[in-house]
Amino acid sequence: MSPNLRANVLRNRQSVPVSDPVRVVAAILRQDNRLLLCHRHPDRARYPNVWGFPGGHIEPGETPTDALVRELREELGIELSSPLGKSFHTLTDVSAAVEMTIWLIDYNGTIENHAPEEHDELRWVTAEEITGLTLADPSYVELLNRAAHAKPTPR
């Protein structure tokens, strides 16, 4: 991560008591040998101008899978049903007090950017193309490489 990006990411983190992390959900969508990444709009208050995953906050009363189904419908126009099965990875950022549960989903349908205020670009990338992108978190490189080579997910 470049020093400027790291400073920007650190600046966008807000202090939340570690005992009560913000819970978010995300998906790594996989189609053939490509993975979907979303470029966060440069005007976003948190993590602007970096590549990440579709997803968002779990709302009160939602299960994590219900939240992911809702977020994918709102952001990409994807209709999935909950439950989605076992999650692929959980990423905890203690300094930002965020816990992100991530599902790997093999998806062969179409996607559309239904949230251009959040993401100004959607891109299917191969594992080889990942290192050329500025990602929201440096750990995404290893995570995306694992996802690219994981066994197909049952649906």
C-alpha positions in Angstrom: 0.0 0.0 0.0 1.4 3.4 -0.9 2.1 5.8 2.0 -0.5 8.2 0.7 -3.2 5.5 0.5 -2.3 4.2 3.9 -2.6 7.7 5.4 -5.9 8.1 3.6 -7.2 4.7 4.9 -6.0 5.5 8.4 -7.6 8.9 8.3 -11.0 7.3 7.3 -11.0 5.0 10.3 -13.1 6.1 13.2 -12.7 4.8 16.8 -15.3 2.3 17.8 -15.1 0.3 21.0 -13.5 -3.0 20.1 -16.1 -4.9 22.1 -18.7 -3.6 19.6 -17.3 -3.9 16.1 -19.2 -2.7 13.1 -20.4 -5.8 11.3 -20.4 -5.8 7.6 -20.8 -8.4 4.9 -19.2 -8.7 1.4 -19.1 -11.0 -1.5 -16.3 -12.1 -3.8 -18.2 -13.0 -7.0 -16.5 -15.4 -9.3 -17.3 -16.0 -12.9 -15.1 -18.5 -14.8 -11.5 -17.4 -13.9 -12.5 -13.8 -13.0 -13.4 -12.0 -9.8 -15.6 -9.0 -9.4 -14.2 -5.9 -7.8 -15.9 -2.6 -7.2 -14.1 0.7 -7.3 -15.2 2.9 -4.5 -16.2 6.4 -5.7 -13.6 9.1 -5.0 -16.2 11.1 -3.1 -16.9 8.4 -0.5 -16.1 9.4 3.1 -14.7 6.0 4.0 -12.1 4.2 1.8 -12.4 6.4 -1.3 -10.8 5.6 -4.6 -9.8 2.0 -3.9 -11.0 -1.4 -5.1 -13.1 -3.6 -2.8 -16.0 -6.0 -2.7 -19.8 -5.4 -3.0 -21.5 -5.5 0.3 -22.3 -3.3 3.3 -23.6 -3.0 6.9 -25.8 -5.5 8.6 -29.0 -3.7 9.6 -30.8 -4.3 12.9 -32.8 -7.5 12.8 -30.9 -8.9 9.7 -28.9 -12.0 9.6 -25.5 -11.7 7.8 -26.8 -13.7 4.8 -30.0 -11.6 4.6 -27.9 -8.5 4.7 -25.6 -9.8 1.9 -28.6 -10.8 -0.3 -30.0 -7.2 0.2 -26.7 -5.5 -0.5 -26.1 -7.5 -3.7 -29.6 -6.7 -4.9 -29.2 -3.0 -4.1 -25.7 -2.6 -5.5 -25.6 -5.0 -8.5 -29.2 -6.0 -9.2 -28.4 -9.6 -8.3 -31.2 -11.8 -6.9 -29.9 -14.5 -4.6 -31.7 -16.4 -1.8 -30.6 -16.7 1.8 -29.0 -18.7 3.3 -25.9 -18.6 1.2 -23.9 -21.4 3.0 -20.7 -21.1 4.9 -18.7 -17.9 4.7 -15.3 -17.9 2.9 -13.4 -15.7 5.3 -13.8 -13.2 8.1 -11.6 -10.2 8.1 -11.2 -8.3 11.4 -9.7 -4.8 11.5 -9.2 -4.2 15.2 -7.9 -0.6 14.7 -11.1 0.3 12.8 -13.3 -2.0 14.9 -14.8 -3.6 11.8 -15.6 -7.3 11.3 -16.2 -8.2 7.6 -17.7 -11.6 6.8 -17.0 -12.5 3.2 -18.7 -15.1 1.0 -17.3 -16.6 -2.2 -20.1 -16.9 -4.7 -19.9 -18.5 -8.2 -22.2 -16.3 -10.3 -22.9 -16.6 -14.0 -25.6 -13.9 -14.3 -25.3 -10.3 -15.4 -24.5 -7.4 -13.0 -25.3 -3.8 -13.3 -24.0 -0.9 -11.2 -27.2 0.1 -9.3 -25.2 2.2 -6.8 -23.0 4.6 -8.8 -22.7 6.9 -5.8 -20.9 4.1 -4.0 -19.0 2.5 -6.9 -17.9 4.4 -10.0 -16.7 1.2 -11.7 -17.2 -2.6 -11.6 -14.5 -4.8 -13.1 -14.0 -8.5 -13.6 -10.4 -9.3 -13.0 -8.1 -12.3 -13.1 -5.8 -13.2 -10.3 -2.9 -11.8 -12.3 -4.5 -8.4 -12.6 -5.1 -8.0 -8.8 -1.6 -6.8 -8.0 -1.9 -3.8 -10.4 -4.9 -2.4 -8.4 -5.1 -0.2 -5.3 -7.1 -2.4 -2.9 -9.0 -1.2 0.2 -6.9 -3.5 2.3 -3.5 -5.1 1.5 -4.8 -8.5 2.8 -7.2 -8.6 -0.2 -4.3 -9.8 -2.5 -3.9 -13.1 -0.7 -7.7 -13.4 -0.2 -8.5 -12.9 -3.8 -5.8 -15.3 -4.9 -7.3 -18.0 -2.6 -10.7 -17.2 -4.0 -9.5 -17.5 -7.6 -8.2 -21.0 -6.9 -10.8 -22.3 -4.5 -13.1 -25.2 -5.4 -16.5 -24.2 -6.9 -19.0 -23.1 -4.3 -22.2 -25.2 -4.0 -25.5 -23.4 -4.7 
